[in-house]
Amino acid sequence: MMAALRPEFPAAVDCYGGGVLQGIGGPAPIEMTSSINCPVLVLNGEADTVCTPDEVNQVVAALNKFGKVNEVHWYPGADHAFMARGTKEDMEDGWARSLAWFDRYLVRQPALAHA
């Protein structure tokens, strides 16, 4: 949702995001997909029941429909919030993929020289 609301975002990572298909007090975030102006990495567990694989596939289909740069990575057997309470390997991989995504798409500003 923030990627759609903040056009200046240079990149976004969706870590097992739920509620994308439902609007609570407003439009469903998926309805704003056309407004996304940045690449989106989607990380999700295959056993997630909060943000199910079907929901993730709908999100990815919407991103593709509007020509948004995206990548999805599935964690076999992982449930919701795997980056906080999953296996050590899944947590480390999720963080590494997220940081690599931002490193790939964020423009680094040179440090200011001290006078």
QUIUR-V485031 format. One line per field, one symbol per residue. ss: DSSP state (H for helix, E for strand, L for the rest). A space follows every 10 residues. Layout:
BEGIN
ss=???
END
This chain:
BEGIN
ss=LHHHHLLLLL EEEEELLLLL LLLLLLLLHH HHHHHLLLEE EEEEELLLLL LLHHHHHHHH HHHHHLLLLE EEEEELLLLL LHHHHLLHHH HHHHHHHHHH HHHHHLLLLL LLLLL
END
